[in-house]
Amino acid sequence: MRASLAIWTALFAAGSQPALAADDLLLPPGETELVQTQDDFHSRMTVPVQIGAHGPYRFLIDTGSERTVLSRQIATEMGLSVVGSGVVVGVAGSQAVELVDVDEISLGKRTYYTLSAPLLEKQHIGADGIVGLDSLQNQRVLIDFPKDTILIGDAASLGGSKGFEIVVNARRRSGQLIMTNAVVDGVHTDIVIDTGSDASVGNMALRNALTRRRKAEQTVLYSVTGQQLSAELIMASTIQVSGLQLHNTFLAFADSPAFRRLGMVKRPAMLLGMAQLRMFKRVAIDFATRRILFDLPTGIASANGRGPALRIQ
């Protein structure tokens, strides 16, 4: 079986200059920025981004990407000169890339200055660019699936924990938020929320732990680098996080260099993609408080530690 999966994760530009920290550019307390989204053909969400006087362009909001990325086509259109080189680590391999300096990039009312961005091909990105963790730190990203919107702001201005039945504390590593209390078919597993991926991907440590429990079929993972990686497709019966249970979830397993980049090789780990996130009404990734919050579908109540565990088929 071949599944056409598109995975975007763990982007890294070696030797480039860091962007101006997002907390240097926060809106005044109480203000948030609503960004209208548009779904792409891989069921991920894109937002309009302005680059100086150019745009708007369609960018992915990617909580699995370390860096903000531009497509080569947009850089050529804007006349941006190459200023250096680096290495991008995608799900299917590493690739040398060229870097350009971006003086100003705006997402709604938020503006970031002096980014050094890797260049990738638009056809492999599936959009004009990627908004990565370098532009999202110390903020909350709130995805509202029924409204097809993304809110970006501080936790208080976005309502705190109000309306969220499941709140999961996470650990930070290399800018990523990692949920460490998850269990996949009885195996303790670290999970990273990856809004740039349309599917969920597990590492080989998790695959090996599930070897005798599931029959695998073959699939292929496609990376933003244009590379491909063979993978095994397995259905996990249950993914548990706190009081939450996801049932009958397909996971793709591969020896991806993205896991090595994230330091997630020895322990079972997975990237939770948009196909599974869309099971919820809202998902909030709060980098400031290191929490992931889930708003459940209508008619489904949380366990709250007393009743039966939540089940989403």
Order of alpha helices (4+ residues) and beta strands (2+ residues): beta-beta-beta-beta-beta-beta-alpha-beta-beta-beta-alpha-beta-beta-beta-beta-beta-beta-beta-beta-alpha-beta-beta-beta-alpha-beta-alpha-beta-beta
